Amino acid sequence: PAAALRATVPAASEGEATIAAATRIGSYPPPKDSDYIDRLCRGANGLFARTNFIPAVAEYVRLREEDGPQPLLPCASDALQSAEVRRALWERLTSPPCTPGLSRPVWLVIAASVPTALGWYGYYKFSIEEELFHDELRRSGRATGCGGYGTLFPFVWSFLIGGVGLLAGLPGADLLVDAGALWILLGQVNLYRRVNELHGESGPLWTKDEALLEPPVYAWWALLPPPLDVVVGLRQVHFLARHWAAVRGEPWQGDPVAEEFFPFISAPRFTLRQFARTPALWFQFTADWEELDWPLLQDPSEGAPWRSPFEWGFLWGGAPADPAPKS
């Protein structure tokens, strides 16, 4: 099954080594005139790719149509003493975007992001958006995300230019900063939507658990304040990593951060009420705590309208909400 799914990603032609405007000219069918989403996404990616003025950097982050780095090996502390394991980790951390995309588990993302003050997370964000952008174009001929350039660079340039404007006291500079923040936030919502779609394709390749086959995240949770937006963000990292591992046919080596220390990251999808009342989802040391029996945290009572503000997934293209009351 994994081979069949990978077969939906066409192989690269030999000798093809350049990307123009962040997409391969002539490799994808042109967008339809009436498809404004596709046109916007391709246009944003191509436009902001031209703002990468350093040729060496542009070449380094160019999408690679190859196998990419070797598969990750177990991440146990004793295994990290092996030169082979450390080499595999370094290759994964420094790899440019690849097709198919690379599996980057939560533990690896955290281990690289914290020491770099989230600097590596920016590279992670760029890479996964580029991988998903080209994956969509290659498989369906249509983009619904703006890629690494079109997602990250508007945010970066808005903050850089807007920040200079604020220091100089220029009017409207704050609006530019706000626009950049809004752009990256909406891009995050869209990323979660796409991860749900990909999980529907690859989930059956690695799990038979019916609960885990449900769309893993509520896209609108990206709009919540910290730490709840971090909860859904970590879940996106985990399930996207599982998707690419399945597509590539790589053995899943486990993720102690997602599967042991913080169970909510790898658990089947839950609502905000379920998360708040279920300590077993929170941490490894709360796994045996009893569920909180607080009225505020219970699901709507019998006869209540089932349009809970904690379950708005139907607004973002998910499964239709059940209008019947739940017990």
N, C-alpha and C positions, 0 to 999 in steps of 0.2 A: 504493500500500500504506500509506503514512504517513497518508493521508487516511482510509483505512478504519480504521486503528487509532485515530486521533483521534476517529472517529465513535462509538467505544464510550464516550466521555466525553460525557454529555448536555450540551446547551447550557443556560446559565442563563436563567431567566425574567426578563424585564425588571422592574426595580424592586425585585428581591430584594436587600436590602442589610444584613441582620442575621444574625448567628449567635448562637444561644442554646446555651450550654454547649458551645461549640466545634463543634457540629454544627448543621446546618440542620434545625430542628424540622419534621417532616412531609415532608422531602425524601427521606428514606431509609426503606426498610421496617424495621419494628422487628426486633430480634434474636429468633431463635427461643429458646424457653425452655430447650431442651437444648443450645444453642450457647454454652457457658460462655466460650470464647475471645472470641467477638464481644461478649458481654455485659461481660466484663472490660475489653476494650479501649475500648469506648464509655463505660463507667462511669468508667474512669480519666481519660479525656480530658475528659469533662464535669465530673467532680469538681474536677480541678485547674485547669480553665479558670476556675472560680469564685474561685480564689485569686489571679487577676490583678486586683488591686484598683484599678488605675489605668485609668480609662475611655479616656483618650487612647491609651495603649499597647495596650489590648485592641482598639481600633478600628484602630490602625495595622497590627497583625499579623493582622487578620482575613483569611481566605482570600478572594482576589479571583477572581471568575469572569469573566475578561476576557483579552485577548490578552497583557497584561503588557508589560514593557519591550521595546524594539526588539531584534532579534537582535544578538548580539555580532559585532563586526567583527574582522579579523585583529589579533593581539596583538603583532606585530613592534614593536620599539622605535621605528622611524621612524613607524609608524602611530599610536603613542600621542601624537604631536605634534598630531594632528588633534583639533579640538574635538568633532567628531562622534563619534569613537572614545571620547574621554574621557567624553562625555555618556552613551553607551551603557553604558560600564563603571559609571558612578555609578548609573544607573538599575537595573542588574542587582544591584549591591551593596546598594542600599537598598530594593529591591522587597519588598513583603510576599509571603507564600506565594500562589501562583497555581495555577489549574487550567486546562489541564494544567500540570504542574510546570515549573520553569525549569531550563535547562541551565546548570550552574555548573562549568566545567572546573577541573582541578586547579590550573593556574597562577593562576587567579583566586582560588580558595579560599586558597591559600598566600599570595598577595600581600595579601589582606585580613586573614588571621589572624595572621601574624607581627607586623606593626606594632601590632596591637591586643592583643597578648599572649593570643591565642586567644579574645578577646572576640567577634569576628565569627564565629568558628567555632561558638560557641554559638548565634548567630542562624541560621547555616547549618543546624545540627542541628535546631533547632526548625522551620525552614521546610520541610526535606525530609520530616520526619516528618509535619507537617500535610498536605503535598501528597500523600504516599502514603496517609495515613489516609483522606482524602476521595476519593482516586482509587479505592481499594478499595471504599468504600461506594457510590460512584456507579456503578461498573461491575459489581459483584457483589452489592451489598447486604450485605456482610459485611466486618468489619474484623479483621485479624490483627496489627495494630500499634496502639499506644496514642496515636498522633499526637504533635504537638509538646508539647502540655500534659501528656499522660499519660506521655510518655517523659522529658522534661527536667525538669518541675517537681517530681516526687517526689525526684529527685536533688538539685535545688537546695535544696528545703526541708529535706531530711534533713541536708545539709551545714550549712545555716545554723542550724537548731535544734540539731543535734548539736554543731556547733562552739561555740555559746553554752553548751551544757550541759557540754562539756569544760572551757571556761574557768571555769565556775562550780563544777566538781567534782561534777556531778550523776551518780549511778550510772546506767549504761545508755546514756549519751550516745554512747559509742563504738559500741555496737550500732546505733544509729540511723545513724551515719555509714557503717558497714559495709553496712547495708541499702540505703542510697542508692547506694553504689558497686556493689553487686551488681545492683541494678535497672537502672542505666544499662549495665552490662556485658551483661546478658541482652538488653536492648533492642538493643544493637549486634549481637549474634549474630542476632537476629530480623531486623534491617535487612538484613544480608547475605543471609539466606535470601530475603527479598522481592526484593532486587536480582537475584538469580539467576533468579527467576521472571519478572521484567520483561524481563530480557535474552533469555529464551527467546521472548518475544513480539516485541521490537523488533530483536534482533540481525540477523535476515535483511534488515531494511530498510537496513542500512548496511555489511554485510560479507558476502562469499561465502566467506570463509576458514572451512573446517570446524572448524579448531582454535579460532578465535575464537567460534564458535557454542556452544562448551561453556559450562556455567555458569562465570562468571569467578572466583568466590571460593569458598574453603572457609570456611563460616560459623564453624566452631569455632576458626579462627585468631584470632578476637577474644579468646580466652582465653589466648593466648600472651603472654609478657612483651615489653616493648619490646626491640628495634625491630621485631620481627616483627608485632606488632599494628598498627604503623604501615603496614607493607607492605600488609596486606589493607585497611586503612582508606583508603589512597590509591587502591587499585584500585576500591573501592566508589565513591569520588567520581568517578572517571573513567567507569566504566561506567554509572553513574546519569546522568551528564551526557550521555553518548551516547544513552541511552534517551530522555530528554526532548527532545533535539535532533531525534531521529528522529520522535517523536510529534508535535512541533510543526511538522515539516517545515522546520526551520531548517538552513541549510548549516553543516556542521562546519568551523570555521575553523582547526582544528589546535590542538594543545596541546604546545608544545615541552618542558614539564616532564615530561609523561607519555609522550610519544612519542619524545623525543630524549635528554634529560638522564638520565632514570631509566627505562630500557626495561621494567623489571619491572612498572611501573604499567599499561601498555597491552598487555602480552604475553598470549598465551593462558595459560590456567590451568596452573599448575605445582605440583609437590609441594615440600615443604621440602627434600628431598634434591636435587631438580633445581635449586632456587634456590641451594642452598649450593655446588653443583659447577659452576654455569654462570656464569662472570663476565660473559658477554655480557648477562645480565639485570640486572646491578647498576647500572652507570653508563655514560654515553656513552664515557668514555675506556677502559673495560674491554671494549668491544665485540669487539675482536680477540683477546682473551686466550683461550688454549686451555682447554677443559673440564678440571676437576680430576679426575684418575684415582685417587681415594682409595677404598679398599674400603668405608670407613664411609659414603661418600656415594653408593654405587651402589644401584640397586634390588635388592630381595631376589633371591638367587640361585635358579637352577633347583631346584625341589623344595621351596623354602621356603614356608611358609603365607603366602598373600597377604592378611594382615590387618595391614598395616603401620601402626604408630602414627603415621606421617606422613601417612596418607590415611584419615581417619575421616569423610570427607564423607557416607558412607552413614548415619551416625548422625543427620544433620540434614536428612533428607528429600531428599538428592540422589540421583543415579543409584546403583543397587545396586552394591556392591563386587563385583569379579570374584574368585570364590573360587579360580580356577585360578592356578597359579604363572606368573610372567612371567620371560622371559629377559632 
